[in-house]
Amino acid sequence: MRFFFVIFSLCFCLSAHSNEQDDFLKIDAVINPASASVGSNIEYVVSISGDDLSGIEIEPLEKRELYLEDEAVPVYIVNAFAKNSSQGLITIKTVISFYHPGTWTLPEIKIYGADKIRIGYNVPDIDITAVNEQGEFVELEEPFDMGVNYRKFFLIFALAVALCLFAFWAWRRFKKPETTIVPPANPFDLFMSELDGLGGNRLIYENKIDEYAFGISIIFRRFLSRRFGFDAAEMTTGEIRGGLLKALRMREHAALLDDIIKQFDLWDLSKFAEFTPDESVMLHSHDDTIKIAKKLSRGWDDGTV
């Protein structure tokens, strides 16, 4: 009898030790708004708070899109995923859109403790409503009855003629003798403007590496689209390489291909890997990206590709 008591006590102590960290963790999951329509952006925030968050691991979502069987339209699409850490708090922010009406459970963020055991939490549900489900036309005003409202018709017609005559007179009076053609903006100037809007390298110093990588990846894709005339916004890194192989006709530009793909690989690693690259690596990448964009912009003013 004493033997079984000792065995029971040892099991109890081991169980209590393994769950010691979980007992001091608090996990909250909220969505904003609480309900939405098809295609709307939904902010899904999971917060982990506690005295000891060392060893906590967050696994990125396995699927950025979820499809039902034989369905061409996805159930949801994850538009953004970012993790922020501070003293005693970890926040995972996901922006997601649903494209099927109904009640859906948000995708669960996988959280593991220092003992590599998965920690669960209460995953919220959301109600998604259809937009104009019946596809009905909306009548904006009563039908125009010519038999009853002929005076109104002629009044509107006379007013329209008067406005046309006034517009023609104003055009003749104020038109400029020559038309000024505004050249398109330099892609590099637009790139630097958008990069300043992102905050430059400030996000790197604030340890928001995944948010910085997500932002500069989009900005540099827009730059390539404006500079070389192909849509890089929705392309994978491999597709971008193929597009650049056709677009980079200048020898100076073609020599930059490997450096361009290197930056995309680093940004993808920063967004989806389980670890974050070092701050010095990201700062060096930031400076290299600006240099690459500047070199690729050579030949824009004189029309050379």
BELVEN-V544799 format. One record per residue. RES is the residue in three letters. OMEGA is omega in radians with two decimals (none if undefined). Layout:
# BELVEN-V544799
<<RES/OMEGA> <RES/OMEGA>>
This chain:
# BELVEN-V544799
<<MET/3.13> <ARG/-3.14> <PHE/3.12> <PHE/3.11> <PHE/3.13> <VAL/3.13> <ILE/3.13> <PHE/-3.13> <SER/3.12> <LEU/3.12> <CYS/3.14> <PHE/-3.12> <CYS/3.12> <LEU/3.12> <SER/-3.14> <ALA/3.14> <HIS/-3.10> <SER/-3.10> <ASN/-3.06> <GLU/-3.12> <GLN/-3.11> <ASP/-3.11> <ASP/-3.11> <PHE/3.10> <LEU/3.04> <LYS/-3.12> <ILE/3.11> <ASP/3.09> <ALA/-3.12> <VAL/3.07> <ILE/3.13> <ASN/0.05> <PRO/-3.12> <ALA/3.05> <SER/-3.05> <ALA/3.08> <SER/-3.11> <VAL/3.08> <GLY/-3.12> <SER/3.07> <ASN/-3.13> <ILE/3.12> <GLU/-3.06> <TYR/-3.03> <VAL/3.05> <VAL/-3.11> <SER/3.11> <ILE/3.14> <SER/-3.14> <GLY/-3.12> <ASP/-3.08> <ASP/3.14> <LEU/3.11> <SER/3.12> <GLY/3.11> <ILE/3.14> <GLU/3.13> <ILE/3.13> <GLU/3.13> <PRO/-3.14> <LEU/-3.11> <GLU/-3.08> <LYS/3.05> <ARG/3.09> <GLU/3.11> <LEU/3.13> <TYR/2.95> <LEU/-3.12> <GLU/3.12> <ASP/3.10> <GLU/3.12> <ALA/-3.12> <VAL/-3.11> <PRO/3.02> <VAL/3.09> <TYR/3.05> <ILE/3.07> <VAL/-3.07> <ASN/-3.11> <ALA/3.12> <PHE/-3.10> <ALA/3.11> <LYS/3.09> <ASN/-3.13> <SER/3.04> <SER/-3.11> <GLN/3.07> <GLY/-3.11> <LEU/2.99> <ILE/-3.12> <THR/3.07> <ILE/-3.10> <LYS/3.13> <THR/3.02> <VAL/-2.99> <ILE/3.10> <SER/3.09> <PHE/-3.06> <TYR/3.03> <HIS/3.09> <PRO/-3.13> <GLY/3.09> <THR/-3.05> <TRP/3.04> <THR/3.14> <LEU/3.09> <PRO/-3.11> <GLU/3.04> <ILE/-3.10> <LYS/-3.10> <ILE/-3.13> <TYR/3.09> <GLY/-3.13> <ALA/3.13> <ASP/3.12> <LYS/3.09> <ILE/-3.09> <ARG/-3.13> <ILE/-3.14> <GLY/3.08> <TYR/-3.09> <ASN/-3.11> <VAL/-3.08> <PRO/3.01> <ASP/3.11> <ILE/3.08> <ASP/3.13> <ILE/-3.12> <THR/3.12> <ALA/3.09> <VAL/-3.14> <ASN/-3.03> <GLU/-3.11> <GLN/-3.13> <GLY/-3.10> <GLU/3.03> <PHE/3.12> <VAL/3.13> <GLU/-3.06> <LEU/3.12> <GLU/-3.12> <GLU/3.08> <PRO/-3.11> <PHE/-3.10> <ASP/-3.11> <MET/-3.10> <GLY/-3.07> <VAL/-2.98> <ASN/-3.10> <TYR/3.10> <ARG/3.10> <LYS/3.14> <PHE/-3.12> <PHE/3.09> <LEU/3.11> <ILE/3.13> <PHE/3.13> <ALA/3.12> <LEU/3.12> <ALA/3.11> <VAL/3.14> <ALA/3.12> <LEU/3.11> <CYS/3.11> <LEU/3.12> <PHE/3.13> <ALA/3.12> <PHE/3.12> <TRP/-3.14> <ALA/3.12> <TRP/3.11> <ARG/-3.06> <ARG/-2.99> <PHE/-3.11> <LYS/3.13> <LYS/-3.12> <PRO/-3.13> <GLU/3.12> <THR/-3.14> <THR/3.13> <ILE/-3.14> <VAL/-3.14> <PRO/3.11> <PRO/-3.11> <ALA/3.10> <ASN/-3.13> <PRO/-3.13> <PHE/3.10> <ASP/3.11> <LEU/3.11> <PHE/-3.13> <MET/3.12> <SER/3.12> <GLU/3.11> <LEU/3.05> <ASP/3.09> <GLY/3.08> <LEU/-3.11> <GLY/-3.13> <GLY/3.13> <ASN/-3.13> <ARG/-3.13> <LEU/3.11> <ILE/3.13> <TYR/3.12> <GLU/3.10> <ASN/3.05> <LYS/-2.99> <ILE/-3.09> <ASP/3.09> <GLU/3.09> <TYR/-3.11> <ALA/3.13> <PHE/-3.10> <GLY/-3.07> <ILE/3.08> <SER/3.13> <ILE/-3.10> <ILE/-3.12> <PHE/3.06> <ARG/3.09> <ARG/3.12> <PHE/3.13> <LEU/3.14> <SER/-3.13> <ARG/-3.03> <ARG/-2.99> <PHE/2.96> <GLY/3.01> <PHE/-3.03> <ASP/-3.14> <ALA/-3.01> <ALA/-3.06> <GLU/-3.09> <MET/2.96> <THR/3.13> <THR/3.11> <GLY/3.11> <GLU/3.10> <ILE/3.09> <ARG/3.14> <GLY/3.11> <GLY/-3.12> <LEU/3.10> <LEU/3.10> <LYS/-3.00> <ALA/-3.06> <LEU/-3.09> <ARG/3.10> <MET/-3.12> <ARG/3.14> <GLU/3.13> <HIS/-3.09> <ALA/-3.14> <ALA/-3.11> <LEU/-3.02> <LEU/-3.11> <ASP/3.12> <ASP/3.12> <ILE/-3.12> <ILE/3.10> <LYS/3.12> <GLN/3.11> <PHE/3.12> <ASP/3.13> <LEU/3.13> <TRP/3.10> <ASP/3.11> <LEU/-3.13> <SER/-3.08> <LYS/-2.92> <PHE/-3.12> <ALA/-3.11> <GLU/3.11> <PHE/-3.08> <THR/3.09> <PRO/-3.11> <ASP/-3.12> <GLU/-3.12> <SER/3.11> <VAL/-3.12> <MET/3.10> <LEU/3.09> <HIS/3.10> <SER/3.12> <HIS/3.14> <ASP/3.14> <ASP/-3.13> <THR/3.11> <ILE/3.13> <LYS/3.13> <ILE/-3.13> <ALA/3.14> <LYS/3.13> <LYS/3.13> <LEU/-3.11> <SER/3.09> <ARG/-3.08> <GLY/-3.13> <TRP/-3.05> <ASP/-3.12> <ASP/3.06> <GLY/3.11> <THR/-3.12> <VAL/none>>
